[in-house]
Amino acid sequence: MMRMPIIAGNWKMNNTLKDSLSLANHLKKSIGNVKHIKVIIAPPVIHLYPLSLELKGTNIDLAAQNLYWEKDGAFTGEISGDMIKEAGGTYVIIGHSERRQYFGETDETVNKKIIKAIESNLYPIVCVGEVLSEREEGETFSTIETQIKGGLKDLTEDQISKVVVAYEPVWAIGTGKTATPQQAEEVHEYIRKMINDIFSHNIATALPIIYGGSVKPDNIDALMAKANIDGALVGGASLKADSFIRIVNFS
């Protein structure tokens, strides 16, 4: 089965609304009608609705950077899946290492958020990855296994079919260090084997697994040449139109 490549830009806590609209306009003109690649951008959540208007009629989808696992209630500052959907979001990033590091995200909360996202008709982009000490001590695979099993716990085959997994080695996020294509491929292959063992061969074959961690125009081609790397979750390079467009137009 051919998996459609996914290039997602995580804008994190950057850009005023004016900046976001300007960047989206540049992307619309250059890659708004790309059909063979799924292009997603994740702006600050308060910019989702105006960007949904700016990008209406294009093939660029919008993602939120987080959500809460309850439908509504007294949860000051949180955003529900239904709110994201209403504002124009189609995807939501869950379990990013910065959420784990700074805001107490755990595999258990990741699991709750995945389930709620799917109930809200959103597609979860679920992040997993090891820190530098775990990489150096040979614990990469055991860390990934714990995160995958905890995050995807009790999901049905129908639910997992809506998930995108993003492998982001924490030591490569915003550091300028990038996992080599071979290092990334080894982990992607391991994740696919785990999905095969937990769910089924068909689910594992269809599951998109994308790479994140200092993805740039000069390394995207080598990453995308690997059999199990289905795309990229791009951080800093997604904030500049030219670099993100080049990444989308990988060869």
N, C-alpha and C positions, 0 to 999 in steps of 0.2 A: 504493500500500500504506500502511495506517495503522500507524505505529510506536507501540507502547505507551510512554507516557512513563515515565521512570525518575527517581526521586528517591532519591539515595544520600547518607547522612550519614557523613562521615569524622570519627570522634571523635579521631583522632590519639593523642597520648600523654596522654590525659586520663581521669579517673574511676577511683576505686577500684572494686572489684567491687560493693560496696554501692551506689555511685552508678550504676553501669552497670545493675544489676538494677532499681533504682528508675526510671530513665529508660525502660528497656525496658518496664516495667510500664505506665507512663503511655502510651507509644506503642501498646502492645497494646490498651489500652482504647479509644483514640480512632481509630486507623487500622489496627488489626490485621486487619480484614476488607475493606480496600480492594481492589477487583478490577480497576479500570480503569487503575491506576497500579502500576508495579513499585516497591515500597519496599524499600530496602536500608540496613542500617547496618553500619558497619565499626568495631567496638570494638577496643581492644587485644587482641592475639591470645590472651592467656591468659584472656580473658573469653568467648571464642567458645563453648566447650562449655556453661558455665552459662547463657549467654543463649539457646543453642539449646533448652535445656530450658524456659526462661521463655517463649519465643516459639513453642513447639511448638503446631501447630494453627492458627497465624495465617498471614497472607500476607506477613509481613515476612521477607525473606531476610537472611542474614549474609554479610559479606565480611571477608577479612583485608586488612591494609594493605600486605602485601609477601609475597614467598616467595623461596625459592632454587631454582635451576634444576637441581639434582641430586635424585635420588630419596632418597638417604641418604648417610651418610659422615661423615668427620671435619671437619665445618663448624660449629664451636662457635658457638652463638647463633642459627643459622639455622633456618628452618622450611620443611618440604617441602609440596608440594601435597597429597600424600596425608594428611599430618597435619592440614592445614586442612580437607580434606574430612571426615575422621573426626571432627573437633571440631564439625562442623555448618556449615561454610562452604560457600557456593555460588559466591561471587564472590571476586575478589582484585584489589586496586588495584595497578597496576604502573606504574613510571616517574613517580610523583608528583614535582613539582619539588623538594620537600624532600628526597626520596631522591636526586635528581640533584645538588642543591646541597650537601648535608651528607655523603652517603654514597657518592659516586662513581658513581652510576647513569649508564649510557650507553645510547645507542640499541642497541648490541650486547647488553648485558645485558638490556635490556628485551625484545629479540627472543627471547633464550633463555628468559626467564621466561614470556613469552606461550605459547611452545610447550609448556613443562613444565606450565603451568596447564591448558591444554587437554587434555594427556595425562592429567591428574589429574581430568578432568571438572569443572573449574572454569571460570567465565566471567571472562575478564580485562577489567578496566576500565582502559584504557590512556590515560595522561595525556600530553598534548603542550601546549606553550605557550612563548611568547617572553618574554624579560626586557625591562625598560623600555627599555634602550639599543637593543635590536633593534626595538622598536616605534617609537621616536623616529627611528631611522635608516632606516625603511621596509623592514626585513628580516623582518617578521612572516611573510609567506608563504613565504619561502625557508627560514626556521627550521622552520616547520611541515612543509614538504615533506621536509626532511632527517630530521626525527623520524619522520614517517609512513613514509617509504621504508626507513629503518633499522630501526625497530621492527617493521614488518610484513613484513620481508624474507622471501621464500620461503614465506610462508604459503599454504596451499591455499584454495580457495573454501570448503571445508567448515570449515576452521579460522577463517577471517575471519568466517564467519557466526556464530561464538560470541563475537565481540569487541564490546565497547562502547568507543567512543572518547570521552574527556573532554578538551575544550579548556579549559585553565586558563592564561590569561595570568598569568605569574608576578608581574607588577607589581600584580595585583589580588588576590593571595592574602593574606588577613589584614591588608591595608593599609587597608581601608575604601573603596578605589577599586574601581570596577566598570567593566568594559567596557560601553559603552552597548549596548542591545539590537542596534542596527545594526552596531556593531563586532563583536560576537559572531556575529551572523548572517553577516557577510561571511566570517569564518574558517570557520564551520560549512559554509557553501556551498562554500568552497574545498576543505575536507577531503572533502566528498561527491563533488566533481568528481574529485579525486585517486583516490578509491576506485573510481569509475566507470572511470577510465583504466587503473588497475593491475589491477582484477579484472573487474567487469562492471556493467552497468546494474542488474541485479536485486540484486546485493550492495549497491551504493551506495544503492539505494532502501530496502533493508531495514535498513541499518546504523544503530543508535542512536548519535547524537552528542549528548553532554550538555555543559552549561557549568558551569564552576566558577570561583570567584573572588569572594569577598565576596557570595555569594548570600544574600539576606535576604527576610523577608516582604514588604517594600515594593518589591522589584524583580522578584520571581519572575513576577508576572503579565505584565509587559511582555516579559520574556525568553521566556516560554513562548508568547507570541503569534506569535513568528517561525517561519517555515515549516521551517527546518532545525535548530531547537533542540528536542531531544527530551527534555529533562530537566535535572537539575542535580546536581552533586557539591558538597554543602554542607559547609562546615567548621564554624566557630564557632557558627553558628545551629542546627546539628544537636545541640548539647549542651544545649539548652533545649527541653523538650517542646513548649511553646506555639508557639515560633517554627518548629520543624520541622514540627509538625502543620499550621500555616498554610501552609507551603511545599508540603507534600503536597496540601493542599486549594486549590491555585492555581485561578484562574478564567480 
